[in-house]
Amino acid sequence: MTRPRLEVLAAVHDHPHADTATLLRVVREPLPAVSHQAVYDSLHTLTDAGLVRAIQPAGSATRYEARVGDNHHHVVCRGCGVVADVDCAVGETPCLHPSDAHGFALDEAEVVYWGRCPQCLAATTP
């Protein structure tokens, strides 16, 4: 594990759902000379190793989080783009069980909830 990878992993832990540009800015605080490519490569390596999860809400840059190993979902604000974790639905969840998996061994279902966050709602309410 290299120092840039350790810093990238720490940045993802400290800034869940951050994009690459944000993580680069954070990592450059302790490592000013780190390149964009080094951060990108570290994110790719950490994702492949299962230490980081990449998510890409529609219309958004890829974002990274350290919450791995579970099947949680996300809520995304249509106004400011903030992303938050949402635990899996409980009880009957028919939309998460496909009528035909086409032979796939399913291991994850992705659901993204869209709406407006409390701050954006407050800003539009007179």
N, C-alpha and C positions, 0 to 999 in steps of 0.2 A: 504494500500500500504506500503510494507516494504522498508527499506533503500536499500537492495540489488536490489529489483525490480525497484526502482527509479533510481538507478545507472545504471542498465542494460538498462532501457528505454532511459536514457540520452546518454549512449554509442551508442545505435542503432541510435539515432538522429544524433549524432556527426560523426558516422562512417557507413554511409549507405553501404549495401551489405557486411558487415563484417561477417566472420564466427565465430563460438563459441569460438575458441581459441583466436582470436583477441579481441573479446568482454570480455573474461575472463581477458586478460592482461590489458585492459583499466579499467575494474571495480576494479581490484586489486590495482590500483593506489590510490584511496581514501579508499578502503576497503581491506587491504592486507590479511585478514584472510578469505575472502569469498571463498567458495569451488566451484569447477567445477560444482558439483551437484546443488548448489544454483543458479548459473547462468543459467544452463540448465533448471531447474524448472521455473525460472523467465521468460525465453524466451518462454517456453511452455505456462505459464499462460498469458503472455502478448499477445501471438499469439491467444490463445483462446478468449481473451477479445477483439480482433480486434484492439489492439493498435500497433501491430507489424505484419509484413507479412514475412513469411518464403518463400524463393525461393530456388530451387535446380537445377541449370543448369546441364545438363548431364556431368558426370565425375567430378563434383565439390561437395565440402561439402555444406551443407545447409548454406545459408546466410540469413541475416535478414535486414529488412528495415522498416522505420517508415512511409513511404508513403503508406498509406492504403486508402481505400474508393474510389479508382478509378480503372479503368481497363487499367493500363499502362503495357508496356512490357519492355524487356531488350535486350541490345546488349552486347555480351561477346567476349573478345579477345581470339583467339585460342593460341596466344603466351604466354601472361602473366596472363591471366585469369581475368583481370579487367572487372568489370560489370558497366554499366551505364543505366539509365532509358531512355526509349523511349516512348513518348506519343503515344496513339493509332493512327493507320492509319486513314487518313481522306478520304472522297470520297468513292468510291466503294471498298468494302472489302469482296469479295465473300468467301475467305477462312475462314472468321470469322463467317460465317453463315452456319452451317452444313446442308447438304441435308436431314438428318434425325436425330433429337435430341433424338429419342428412348423414348419419353415421359418425358425426363428430363426437369426441369425448369432451363434453363441456366442462370447463373448470371456472368460468367467470361469466357474470352478466353485468353489463354496463348500463346504468341508468343515469341520465343527467336531468335534473329538475331545473327549470328556468323560471325566473320571476324578477322581482325587484327587491333589493335588500332594504333594511329599515332606514338607512341613511338616504338612499335615493327616493324612497317613498316620502320621507319627511321633507325633502327638498322640493318635491312636486306638489305637496299638499299646502293649500293656502292657509 
